[in-house]
Amino acid sequence: MRDEPTVREALRRFIATAHLNSSAIWLQLREEAGWALLQLHLDSDGQPVIRQATELALGGLVSVLRQLLPATWHPQEVHFAHGPAQPAAQAARFFGCSVRFDAEVDAILLRSQDLDHRVPLADGGLTRYAGLAALASLARQEAVTVNRVKQRILLQMMDGPCSATDVAASLGVDRRTLHRRLAREDSSFLAVYDTVRLELAKRHLRAGWLSMAQVAQTLNIDSPSAFSRWFKRHTGETPSRWRDQHRAAPGTR
């Protein structure tokens, strides 16, 4: 991750590409009042998540952060939505911090200032964790494919409104070339953009972390009512009804 100036930007890029390596993993980074919460959701299609999978995933994320941050770094807290299978003190020794079980979400709590740390020049664990090919491809001009356009849309959406012009520029082509190459795959920018937003909407609704207004804002949709109309147009159901039918069971988030 030598091209990423800070841990924050490296994590943001990692979050945007993680689902391309495993559709079952969904991450969200939230910052407020000097604190950062890196939340993990394992998409199990409504089936119970094995606790070992959650513990392995959060353990892996902490290991990644340890390779990017100074040797003395440790999380402030680690949260698990499931109950303890071992004494909390044993988990605390592994993570180097307080561990909370039966929490609202599976997450790592750290200080926002930790994310300001400059990334070491040598490629760290983040590259290996996410997959070398997926992350290395972000640093160079790439062929325009539907999957790569999806990837770029996710990155653009983290900073606000997303446009075909901006996505094309990030891929080293102009807007007309972007549309022409997507057409070769029987697709279009609007179709890919809506696919990405619909996938994000369903993941947010299933996880239940955000309000309807927050989901709408994440998708760059003006209001909850506009989001509801957009979602129903694509799925035939309102967001509230879809969430009630698909929301993750307690302990699986």
PADRENZA-94208 format. One line per 2 residues: number of its first residue (from 1); their letters; for each residue x, y, z of N, C-alpha, C. Coordinates in steps of 0.1 Angstrom, whole numbers, plus 5000, padded with zeros to 4 digits. Atoms other than C-alpha are relative to their C-alpha. Example, Ala and Ser with C-alpha at 12.3 -4.5 7.8 and 13.67 -1.06 7.14 Angstrom:
2
1) AS) 5009 4988 5000 5123 4955 5078 5009 5012 5000  4991 4989 5000 5137 4989 5071 4992 5011 5008
***
This chain:
253
1) MR) 5008 4988 5000 5000 5000 5000 5009 5013 5000  4991 4988 5000 5029 5024 4993 4994 5012 4994
3) DE) 5006 4988 5006 5007 5047 4973 4990 5007 5009  5010 4994 4991 4984 5054 5002 5007 5008 5011
5) PT) 4992 4992 4991 4997 5083 5023 4996 4998 5015  5004 5003 4986 4977 5074 5055 4993 4987 5002
7) VR) 5008 5012 4997 4962 5044 5072 4986 5002 4997  5014 4997 5003 4928 5060 5068 4997 4997 4985
9) EA) 5002 5001 5014 4931 5062 5030 5003 4985 4995  4997 5014 5004 4946 5027 5028 4988 4991 5004
11) LR) 5012 5008 4996 4916 5013 5048 4988 5003 4991  5011 4997 5009 4891 5032 5027 5001 4992 4987
13) RF) 4999 5007 5012 4905 5016 4996 4998 4985 5002  5002 5014 4997 4906 4982 5012 4986 4997 5002
15) IA) 5014 5002 4998 4870 4985 5023 4993 5000 4987  5007 4999 5013 4860 4994 4988 5003 4988 4991
17) TA) 4997 5012 5009 4877 4963 4973 4998 4987 5007  5001 5013 4992 4872 4937 5001 4988 4992 4994
19) HL) 5011 5008 5005 4838 4927 4987 5002 4993 4987  4996 5006 5013 4854 4919 4953 5007 4987 5003
21) NS) 4992 5012 4997 4876 4893 4970 4991 4990 5008  5009 5009 4993 4848 4879 4992 4987 5007 5002
23) SA) 5013 4993 4999 4811 4888 4988 4994 4998 5014  5006 5003 4987 4805 4875 5023 5005 5011 5010
25) IW) 4994 4990 4991 4827 4903 5039 4995 5014 4997  5004 4986 5002 4813 4938 5044 5006 5008 5012
27) LQ) 4994 4992 4990 4832 4965 5063 4995 5015 4999  5004 4986 5000 4823 5000 5073 5009 5008 5011
29) LR) 4991 4992 4991 4846 5027 5088 4992 5013 5004  5007 4988 4996 4828 5054 5109 5008 5007 5011
31) EE) 4992 4992 4991 4845 5083 5127 4991 5011 5006  5008 4990 4993 4830 5106 5154 5007 5004 5013
33) AG) 4994 4995 4987 4844 5128 5182 5013 4994 5003  4987 5005 4997 4879 5115 5178 5002 4985 5001
35) WA) 5000 5015 5000 4870 5078 5176 4997 4995 4987  5003 5007 5013 4869 5054 5147 4996 4986 5003
37) LL) 5006 5013 4997 4848 5023 5146 5001 4992 4986  5000 5009 5012 4857 4996 5120 4991 4988 5002
39) QL) 5011 5011 4998 4826 4974 5117 5001 4989 4990  5000 5011 5009 4825 4940 5103 4986 4993 4999
41) HL) 5012 5008 5002 4795 4922 5088 5003 4988 4991  4998 5012 5008 4797 4886 5076 4986 4997 4994
43) DS) 5013 5003 5006 4769 4881 5051 4998 4985 4998  5002 5014 4999 4756 4846 5058 4987 4996 4993
45) DG) 5013 5003 5006 4724 4848 5037 4989 4996 5009  5011 5003 4990 4703 4847 5068 5003 4988 5009
47) QP) 4996 5011 4992 4721 4817 5083 5009 5005 5011  4992 4996 4989 4738 4819 5117 5015 5000 4996
49) VI) 4985 4999 5003 4775 4830 5115 5007 4992 5011  4991 5008 4991 4800 4806 5131 5009 5010 5007
51) RQ) 4993 4990 4993 4816 4826 5159 5015 5000 4997  4985 5000 5003 4851 4814 5149 5003 5008 4987
53) AT) 4998 4992 5012 4846 4831 5115 5001 5015 5003  5000 4986 4996 4839 4864 5131 5013 5003 5008
55) EL) 4988 4997 4992 4868 4861 5156 5013 4999 4991  4988 5000 5010 4892 4851 5127 5001 5012 4992
57) AL) 5000 4988 5008 4881 4880 5106 5005 5012 5008  4995 4989 4992 4885 4906 5134 5014 4999 5004
59) GG) 4986 5002 4997 4918 4890 5144 5009 5004 4988  4992 4997 5012 4930 4893 5108 5001 5015 4998
61) LV) 5000 4985 5001 4920 4930 5107 5009 5007 5010  4991 4995 4990 4938 4937 5139 5015 4998 4996
63) SV) 4986 5003 5004 4969 4920 5125 5004 5009 4988  4998 4991 5011 4966 4941 5093 5004 5014 5006
65) LR) 4998 4987 4994 4964 4973 5114 5014 5000 5007  4987 5000 4993 4994 4962 5135 5012 5001 4990
67) QL) 4989 4999 5010 5015 4959 5103 5001 5014 4994  5000 4987 5006 5005 4994 5092 5003 5011 5011
69) LP) 4998 4990 4989 5009 5012 5126 5012 4996 5009  4989 5002 4992 5037 5015 5151 4999 4987 5009
71) AT) 5000 5013 4993 5047 4984 5171 4993 5001 5013  5006 4999 4987 5033 4998 5203 4984 5002 4999
73) WH) 5014 4997 5001 4998 5003 5188 4992 4988 5004  5010 5010 4997 4968 4984 5200 4986 5006 4999
75) PQ) 5013 4994 5000 4930 4988 5196 4996 5006 5013  5006 4995 4988 4910 5007 5222 4991 4989 5006
77) EV) 5009 5010 4996 4884 4980 5223 4997 4991 4988  5005 5008 5011 4872 4950 5202 4986 4995 5005
79) HF) 5014 5004 4997 4835 4942 5201 4996 4988 4992  5006 5011 5006 4818 4909 5194 4985 4999 5003
81) AH) 5015 5001 4998 4780 4905 5189 4996 4987 5007  5004 5013 4994 4781 4869 5201 5006 5000 5015
83) GP) 4995 5002 4986 4787 4858 5237 5013 4994 5001  4986 5005 4999 4820 4847 5251 5000 4984 5000
85) AQ) 4998 5014 5000 4832 4812 5244 5013 4996 5008  4988 5001 4992 4864 4818 5265 5000 5012 5009
87) PA) 5000 4989 4991 4872 4841 5294 5004 5013 4992  4997 4987 5007 4873 4878 5283 5015 5003 5002
89) AQ) 4986 4997 4998 4908 4881 5298 5009 4993 4990  4992 5007 5010 4921 4855 5274 4999 5007 4986
91) AA) 5001 4993 5012 4907 4874 5244 5007 5013 5001  4994 4987 4998 4920 4907 5259 5015 4998 4998
93) RF) 4986 5002 5001 4955 4892 5260 5004 4999 4985  4997 5002 5014 4953 4883 5223 5000 5014 4993
95) FG) 5002 4987 5007 4940 4917 5211 5008 5012 5006  4993 4989 4994 4959 4938 5236 4992 5011 5005
97) CS) 5010 4989 4995 4928 4957 5248 4988 4993 5006  5012 5005 4995 4895 4953 5264 4991 4994 4989
99) VR) 5008 5007 5010 4871 4929 5246 4986 5000 5006  5014 5000 4996 4833 4933 5248 4992 4990 4992
101) FD) 5009 5010 5006 4810 4904 5241 4986 5004 5001  5014 4996 5000 4773 4906 5234 4998 5015 4997
103) AE) 5001 4986 5004 4779 4940 5218 4990 5001 4989  5010 4998 5010 4756 4956 5193 5006 4996 4986
105) VD) 4994 5003 5013 4781 4950 5164 5013 4993 5002  4986 5005 5000 4813 4932 5156 5009 5011 4994
107) AI) 4992 4989 5004 4839 4959 5154 5013 5002 5008  4987 4996 4993 4873 4974 5163 4999 5015 5002
109) LL) 5000 4986 4997 4874 5007 5181 5014 5005 5002  4986 4994 4999 4905 5029 5177 4998 5015 4999
111) RS) 5000 4986 5000 4914 5065 5178 5001 5005 4986  4999 4994 5014 4909 5087 5147 5014 5004 4997
113) QD) 4987 4995 5003 4944 5100 5151 5009 4988 4996  4992 5012 5005 4957 5064 5146 4999 4999 4985
115) LD) 5002 5000 5015 4943 5067 5110 5008 5010 4993  4991 4990 5006 4965 5097 5104 5014 4996 4998
117) HR) 4986 5005 5001 4996 5076 5106 5004 4997 4986  4995 5003 5014 5017 5074 5074 5003 4986 4998
119) VP) 4999 5014 5003 5017 5040 5058 5015 4998 4997  4986 5003 5003 5052 5024 5057 5002 4998 4985
121) LA) 4997 5001 5014 5069 5023 5023 4998 4986 4995  5000 5014 5004 5071 4985 5022 4985 4996 5000
123) DG) 5014 5006 5000 5039 4966 5012 4998 4993 5013  5003 5006 4987 5022 4955 5044 4990 4989 4998
125) GL) 5010 5011 5000 4997 4929 5054 4987 5003 4993  5013 4996 5007 4968 4949 5039 5000 4995 4986
127) TR) 4999 5005 5014 4980 4940 5004 4998 4985 4999  5002 5015 5001 4982 4903 5012 4986 4996 5004
129) YA) 5014 5004 4995 4949 4903 5031 4990 5002 4989  5010 4997 5010 4929 4919 5003 5002 4993 4987
131) GL) 4997 5006 5013 4947 4901 4975 5008 5009 4992  4991 4991 5007 4977 4915 4957 4995 5005 4987
133) AA) 5004 4996 5013 4962 4916 4923 4989 5011 5000  5010 4990 5000 4931 4935 4933 5004 5013 5005
135) LA) 4996 4987 4995 4949 4962 4952 5011 5006 4991  4990 4995 5009 4979 4965 4929 4994 5007 4988
137) SL) 5006 4995 5012 4956 4971 4900 4994 5014 5002  5005 4986 4997 4943 5003 4917 5010 5011 4997
139) AR) 4990 4990 5001 4976 5020 4913 5005 5002 4985  4996 4998 5014 4978 5018 4875 4988 5001 4991
141) QE) 5011 4999 5010 4957 5024 4844 4995 4986 4997  5005 5013 5001 4934 4995 4840 4990 4999 4988
143) AV) 5010 5003 5010 4912 4979 4813 4987 5004 5006  5013 4996 4995 4877 4992 4816 4991 4987 4999
145) TV) 5009 5011 4999 4855 4963 4827 4989 5003 5010  5011 4997 4991 4822 4962 4846 5005 4999 5015
147) NR) 4995 5002 4986 4840 4949 4878 5009 5012 5004  4991 4989 4996 4866 4977 4877 4992 5013 5001
149) VK) 5008 4988 4999 4840 5003 4871 4992 5000 5013  5006 5001 4987 4821 4990 4901 5010 5004 5012
151) QR) 4990 4997 4991 4853 4992 4921 5002 5015 5001  4997 4986 5000 4859 5028 4911 4988 5008 5005
153) IL) 5012 4993 4995 4823 5038 4918 5000 5000 5015  5000 5001 4986 4826 5025 4953 5010 5010 5006
155) LQ) 4990 4990 4995 4858 5046 4958 4995 5014 4999  5005 4987 5002 4842 5077 4944 4988 5003 5010
157) MM) 5012 4998 4991 4810 5073 4965 5005 5003 5014  4995 4997 4986 4831 5075 4997 5003 5015 5002
159) DG) 4997 4986 4999 4839 5111 4988 4988 5009 4997  5012 4993 5004 4804 5121 4977 4994 4996 4987
161) PC) 5006 5003 5013 4786 5123 4944 5009 4993 4990  4992 5008 5009 4798 5099 4917 4995 5003 4986
163) SA) 5004 4997 5014 4799 5108 4880 5008 4991 4990  4993 5008 5010 4808 5089 4848 5013 5007 4996
165) TD) 4987 4992 5004 4834 5117 4840 5011 4997 5010  4990 5002 4989 4851 5112 4874 5005 4985 4999
167) VA) 4996 5014 5000 4851 5074 4871 5009 4997 4988  4992 5002 5012 4864 5075 4835 5014 5006 5002
169) AS) 4987 4994 4997 4892 5099 4846 5009 4991 5009  4993 5009 4991 4902 5075 4874 5005 4988 4993
171) LG) 4995 5012 5007 4906 5047 4849 5009 5004 4988  4990 4995 5010 4927 5069 4825 4993 5000 4986
173) VD) 5007 4999 5013 4900 5072 4797 4990 5011 5001  5010 4989 5000 4875 5098 4787 4986 4993 5001
175) RR) 5014 5005 4997 4837 5095 4793 4995 4992 4988  5005 5007 5012 4829 5084 4757 5006 4986 5000
177) TL) 4994 5013 5001 4854 5056 4759 4995 4991 5011  5006 5007 4989 4840 5045 4793 4986 4994 4995
179) HR) 5013 5005 5004 4805 5042 4778 5001 4990 4989  4998 5009 5011 4817 5025 4747 5005 4986 5004
181) RL) 4995 5013 4995 4836 4998 4766 4990 4993 5008  5010 5007 4992 4808 4991 4790 4989 4995 4990
183) AR) 5010 5005 5009 4785 4988 4760 5004 4987 4994  4995 5013 5005 4807 4960 4747 4997 4988 5009
185) ED) 5004 5010 4990 4797 4941 4779 4985 5000 5002  5015 4999 4999 4760 4949 4773 4996 5007 5013
187) SS) 5004 4992 4988 4760 4974 4801 5002 5014 4998  4998 4985 5001 4761 5011 4808 5004 5005 5014
189) FL) 4995 4995 4987 4774 5034 4835 4988 5001 5010  5012 4999 4991 4739 5040 4849 4996 4987 5006
191) AV) 5004 5013 4996 4732 5003 4851 5010 4995 5011  4990 5004 4990 4765 4996 4869 4999 5008 5013
193) YD) 5002 4991 4988 4760 5026 4893 4988 4995 5008  5012 5005 4993 4725 5014 4902 5003 4986 5006
195) TV) 4997 5014 4994 4738 4978 4907 5008 5002 5013  4991 4997 4988 4765 4991 4931 4991 5006 5012
197) RL) 5008 4994 4989 4740 5013 4950 4990 4990 5006  5010 5010 4995 4714 4985 4952 5007 4990 5009
199) EL) 4993 5010 4992 4740 4961 4966 5003 5007 5014  4997 4993 4987 4751 4987 4992 4988 5002 5008
201) AK) 5013 4998 4993 4715 4995 5001 4996 4987 5007  5004 5013 4994 4707 4958 5007 5009 4996 5012
203) RH) 4991 5004 4989 4738 4953 5028 4998 5009 5012  5003 4991 4988 4731 4984 5050 4987 4996 5006
205) LR) 5013 5003 4994 4694 4974 5054 5001 4986 5008  4999 5013 4993 4703 4938 5063 5008 5001 5013
207) AG) 4992 4998 4988 4730 4949 5088 4993 5008 5011  5007 4992 4990 4707 4974 5104 5007 5010 5008
209) WL) 4992 4990 4993 4734 4998 5114 4995 5014 4998  5003 4986 5003 4721 5029 5097 4985 5003 4999
211) SM) 5014 4996 5002 4688 5048 5096 4997 5001 4985  5004 4999 5014 4669 5052 5063 5007 5013 4995
213) AQ) 4994 4987 5005 4682 5088 5061 5015 4998 4998  4986 5003 5002 4718 5076 5066 5003 4992 4988
215) VA) 4998 5009 5012 4714 5049 5040 4999 5009 4987  5002 4991 5012 4701 5075 5015 5012 5009 4998
217) QT) 4988 4991 5001 4730 5098 5023 5012 4992 4994  4989 5009 5004 4755 5069 5018 4999 4998 4985
219) LN) 5002 5003 5015 4740 5063 4983 4999 5012 4992  5001 4987 5007 4740 5100 4974 4986 5002 4994
221) ID) 5014 4997 5003 4702 5101 4973 4995 5011 5009  5004 4988 4993 4686 5133 4983 4993 4999 5013
223) SP) 5009 5001 4988 4661 5121 5009 4995 4986 5002  5006 5014 4997 4646 5090 5026 4989 4997 4990
225) SA) 5011 5003 5009 4615 5094 5004 5005 4997 4986  4995 5003 5014 4635 5095 4972 5007 4987 5000
227) FS) 4994 5013 4999 4655 5065 4984 4989 4989 5000  5010 5010 5000 4623 5046 4991 4994 4998 4986
229) RW) 5006 5002 5014 4609 5053 4956 5010 4993 4991  4989 5006 5008 4643 5044 4940 5001 4985 5003
231) FK) 4999 5014 4996 4645 5011 4960 4988 4992 4995  5012 5008 5004 4609 5001 4953 5000 4998 4985
233) RH) 4999 5001 5014 4615 5008 4916 5009 4988 4996  4990 5011 5003 4644 4983 4916 4996 4986 5006
235) TG) 5003 5013 4994 4630 4956 4939 4986 4997 5001  5014 5003 4998 4593 4960 4940 4995 5001 5014
237) ET) 5003 4999 4986 4594 4965 4978 5005 5013 5006  4994 4989 4993 4599 4994 5001 5012 4996 5008
239) PS) 4988 5004 4992 4632 4995 5020 4996 4994 5014  5004 5005 4987 4613 4990 5053 4995 4986 5000
241) RW) 5005 5014 5002 4595 4959 5041 5012 4990 4997  4989 5008 5004 4627 4945 5025 5009 4997 5013
243) RD) 4991 5002 4988 4647 4951 5058 4993 4991 5010  5007 5009 4991 4620 4934 5079 5001 4985 4996
245) QH) 5000 5014 5005 4622 4903 5057 5014 4994 4999  4986 5005 5003 4660 4901 5053 5010 5004 5011
247) RA) 4991 4995 4990 4675 4918 5084 5007 4988 5007  4992 5010 4994 4703 4898 5100 4995 4997 5014
249) AP) 5005 5003 4986 4693 4879 5132 5010 5005 5010  4990 4996 4990 4709 4890 5165 5011 4990 5001
251) GT) 4988 5009 4999 4744 4876 5169 5006 4997 4987  4994 5004 5013 4749 4873 5131 5005 5013 4993
253) R) 4996 4987 5007 4758 4910 5124 5015 5002 5003
***
